Amino acid sequence: MIDTIVIGAGWSGIVTARELAKAGHSVLILEARNRIGGRARTFTEGMHVPVDLGCSFIHGYKEGNPAREIAKEIGTTTYLLKPTAGLILGKAGILPPSIAARLRSNLAAARASALDISHNSHPAPSTSTPLSDVLFAQDSPLFAESPDRGAAISFARTLEVPFGMTLEKASLRWTGWEDAYAGSDAAPEGGFQPLLEKLVEEAKGNGVQVRTGETVSSIVRTDGGVHVATDTGSGYSARSVVCTIPLGVLKGTASTLFQPSLPARRLETIANTHVGILEKLVLAYPSVWWPEGSAVGSYIFLPSQAATAEDPVTPKAVLDLNTLIVASFAAPTLPKQHPTLLFYLSPTPALQLAQFSPEDVAKGAHEFLVERFGVSSPVPAPIASVMTNWHTDSLAMGATTTPSIIGEGRGPLDFAELGKPVWDGTLGFAGEHTDPNHRGSVAGAVVSGLREAERVAKLLRKLNEG
Ligand SMILES: Cc1cc2nc3c(=O)[nH]c(=O)nc-3n(C[C@H](O)[C@H](O)[C@H](O)COP(=O)(O)OP(=O)(O)OC[C@H]3O[C@@H](n4cnc5c(N)ncnc54)[C@H](O)[C@@H]3O)c2cc1C
């Protein structure tokens, strides 16, 4: 009988399998997709260089992120990001440096004030108070010496990109609770998916079996361990299972996937812990045509139109209404510069754009950029484009878990609970959603994989000792 079946070949599953195999255990990975990587997906079609559509940075590279060591062990070169300039664009074009600096420093001060309230106020804020209540309060540092409240609020909405949710949904009480690896960022050469493919090849060399294209459809406790069935009609028995199915997917399947059923409390946590939305839209150009292209690494667009009750009727109208972060790969942030722009889309524009075809979105985004950059000379059309759909991808159902949301009973311990093993330890859980400090990141997936490998190795030793 196999020692451990690992469900899912993303970061967490591969790390779990790799560690268990290194410790001499037999491991089978079952992956539903026909590719390795999960939310690590590197896209090449028509691109100048491979572009990551899921994770793209090892956050906290110099601050202890274990993905750094793994990349080194596997022989993948990583590049620390070089700081490059950023510009903010308002309705009338690029904001003067003094106004841009004011927006940035006010948001930093407002966040620091919210952190202070979240961590130190006594009594602690209610779990139903949203972060937006203090950020947008009348006397918030967000508005200090700033005549334009609308611009300050729109600029604060840049936070909705990494959060994957609106500020009205984020819990004030748990803001900044996590102790995540943060500070420096690095990117692996060639992208994240090839890195994980290399890790899988190494794991195979250590005896790990990998079956792709097999969706696990039931996980059943048996006398000797666990039986796992897949949609191909195959069944596998093992002494233990580590399930790394993303939380967004578990929301739809957890009540029927496991026999016996998961405890009611766990099902409630799965149902009510939030999975966020973050999509990427990439436009590759034949040459750089946007302003200060060789120096500026990111452009923040504030809305040029005020929202109305009606839904926007074109992709360009969606972009006009929202705060957008656009990264430029033409700047020397990474060693290889190329004429590509990448929109990071927070939930509001991402959901609105999802109503249109990818072709229409790319066309609208190009028109938007030409207008907002105010370039009057002819500009080249994109040579290739791609937009992600993580929130409708049936094997992801969202980008990642978000910071804790408002609501009775919600908090960071939800992520610890999602990682607790059941069935006397024979069914474990790993994945970004199972680590309270690093949730939502590569670090969370890696840390949870290391945690589960260590736990399962102990369990197997105990079972061997009889
Ligand atoms: C747009 C975007 C940008 C991001 N940027 C960053 C970043 O820059 N830095 C960072 O640290 N993190 C980033 N992240 C987060 C990071 O990508 C994830 O946290 C991490 O990849 C999750 O790994 P995982 O192993 O938990 O899950 P996954 O990678 O999702 O792996 C789970 C696997 O399970 C498989 N699966 C699902 N259901 C079944 C089933 N029934 N049977 C078999 N297999 C199944 C899936 O196909 C998948 O391969 C980003 C995510 C997104 C979406």
The ligand as an SDF file (V2000), in Angstrom:
LIG
                    3D

 53 58  0  0  0  0  0  0  0  0999 V2000
   -3.2990   36.1070   -9.9910 C   0  0  0  0  0  0  0  0  0  0  0  0
   -2.5100   35.5680   -8.8320 C   0  0  0  0  0  0  0  0  0  0  0  0
   -1.3350   36.1860   -8.4580 C   0  0  0  0  0  0  0  0  0  0  0  0
   -0.5960   35.7020   -7.3690 C   0  0  0  0  0  0  0  0  0  0  0  0
    0.5990   36.2900   -7.0780 N   0  0  0  0  0  0  0  0  0  0  0  0
    1.3470   35.7840   -6.0650 C   0  0  0  0  0  0  0  0  0  0  0  0
    2.6680   36.2730   -5.8380 C   0  0  0  0  0  0  0  0  0  0  0  0
    3.1910   37.1080   -6.5900 O   0  0  0  0  0  0  0  0  0  0  0  0
    3.3470   35.7710   -4.7730 N   0  0  0  0  0  0  0  0  0  0  0  0
    2.8320   34.8090   -3.9400 C   0  0  0  0  0  0  0  0  0  0  0  0
    3.4850   34.4260   -2.9650 O   0  0  0  0  0  0  0  0  0  0  0  0
    1.6100   34.2770   -4.1920 N   0  0  0  0  0  0  0  0  0  0  0  0
    0.8680   34.7290   -5.2340 C   0  0  0  0  0  0  0  0  0  0  0  0
   -0.3350   34.1580   -5.5320 N   0  0  0  0  0  0  0  0  0  0  0  0
   -0.8210   33.0530   -4.6790 C   0  0  0  0  0  0  0  0  0  0  0  0
   -0.1530   31.7090   -5.0130 C   0  0  0  0  0  0  0  0  0  0  0  0
   -0.1850   31.4940   -6.4020 O   0  0  0  0  0  0  0  0  0  0  0  0
   -0.9250   30.5850   -4.3050 C   0  0  0  0  0  0  0  0  0  0  0  0
   -1.0400   30.8820   -2.9320 O   0  0  0  0  0  0  0  0  0  0  0  0
   -0.2540   29.2230   -4.4430 C   0  0  0  0  0  0  0  0  0  0  0  0
    0.1630   28.9800   -5.7610 O   0  0  0  0  0  0  0  0  0  0  0  0
   -1.2470   28.1640   -3.9770 C   0  0  0  0  0  0  0  0  0  0  0  0
   -0.6570   26.8870   -3.9960 O   0  0  0  0  0  0  0  0  0  0  0  0
   -1.5130   25.6570   -3.4630 P   0  0  0  0  0  0  0  0  0  0  0  0
   -0.6790   24.4520   -3.5870 O   0  0  0  0  0  0  0  0  0  0  0  0
   -2.1090   25.9840   -2.1400 O   0  0  0  0  0  0  0  0  0  0  0  0
   -2.7760   25.5730   -4.4460 O   0  0  0  0  0  0  0  0  0  0  0  0
   -2.8290   25.2780   -6.0710 P   0  0  0  0  0  0  0  0  0  0  0  0
   -1.6020   25.8080   -6.7170 O   0  0  0  0  0  0  0  0  0  0  0  0
   -4.1170   25.7780   -6.5080 O   0  0  0  0  0  0  0  0  0  0  0  0
   -2.7550   23.6910   -6.1070 O   0  0  0  0  0  0  0  0  0  0  0  0
   -3.8890   22.8820   -5.8620 C   0  0  0  0  0  0  0  0  0  0  0  0
   -3.9660   21.8460   -6.9670 C   0  0  0  0  0  0  0  0  0  0  0  0
   -5.0800   20.9880   -6.7100 O   0  0  0  0  0  0  0  0  0  0  0  0
   -5.6380   20.6310   -7.9640 C   0  0  0  0  0  0  0  0  0  0  0  0
   -6.9970   20.1090   -7.7250 N   0  0  0  0  0  0  0  0  0  0  0  0
   -8.1170   20.8040   -7.4040 C   0  0  0  0  0  0  0  0  0  0  0  0
   -9.1620   19.9600   -7.2330 N   0  0  0  0  0  0  0  0  0  0  0  0
   -8.6780   18.7070   -7.4440 C   0  0  0  0  0  0  0  0  0  0  0  0
   -9.2600   17.4120   -7.3960 C   0  0  0  0  0  0  0  0  0  0  0  0
  -10.5500   17.2060   -7.0810 N   0  0  0  0  0  0  0  0  0  0  0  0
   -8.4760   16.3360   -7.6910 N   0  0  0  0  0  0  0  0  0  0  0  0
   -7.1600   16.4930   -8.0050 C   0  0  0  0  0  0  0  0  0  0  0  0
   -6.5540   17.7090   -8.0460 N   0  0  0  0  0  0  0  0  0  0  0  0
   -7.3050   18.7950   -7.7560 C   0  0  0  0  0  0  0  0  0  0  0  0
   -5.5980   21.9190   -8.7580 C   0  0  0  0  0  0  0  0  0  0  0  0
   -5.6910   21.6850  -10.1330 O   0  0  0  0  0  0  0  0  0  0  0  0
   -4.2190   22.4520   -8.3480 C   0  0  0  0  0  0  0  0  0  0  0  0
   -3.2130   22.0330   -9.2390 O   0  0  0  0  0  0  0  0  0  0  0  0
   -1.0710   34.5940   -6.6330 C   0  0  0  0  0  0  0  0  0  0  0  0
   -2.2510   33.9460   -7.0250 C   0  0  0  0  0  0  0  0  0  0  0  0
   -2.9570   34.4220   -8.1300 C   0  0  0  0  0  0  0  0  0  0  0  0
   -4.1920   33.6940   -8.5620 C   0  0  0  0  0  0  0  0  0  0  0  0
  1  2  1  0
  2  3  1  0
  2 52  2  0
  3  4  2  0
  4  5  1  0
  4 50  1  0
  5  6  2  0
  6  7  1  0
  6 13  1  0
  7  8  2  0
  7  9  1  0
  9 10  1  0
 10 11  2  0
 10 12  1  0
 12 13  2  0
 13 14  1  0
 14 15  1  0
 14 50  1  0
 15 16  1  0
 16 17  1  0
 16 18  1  0
 18 19  1  0
 18 20  1  0
 20 21  1  0
 20 22  1  0
 22 23  1  0
 23 24  1  0
 24 25  2  0
 24 26  1  0
 24 27  1  0
 27 28  1  0
 28 29  2  0
 28 30  1  0
 28 31  1  0
 31 32  1  0
 32 33  1  0
 33 34  1  0
 33 48  1  0
 34 35  1  0
 35 36  1  0
 35 46  1  0
 36 37  1  0
 36 45  1  0
 37 38  2  0
 38 39  1  0
 39 40  1  0
 39 45  2  0
 40 41  1  0
 40 42  2  0
 42 43  1  0
 43 44  2  0
 44 45  1  0
 46 47  1  0
 46 48  1  0
 48 49  1  0
 50 51  2  0
 51 52  1  0
 52 53  1  0
M  END
$$$$
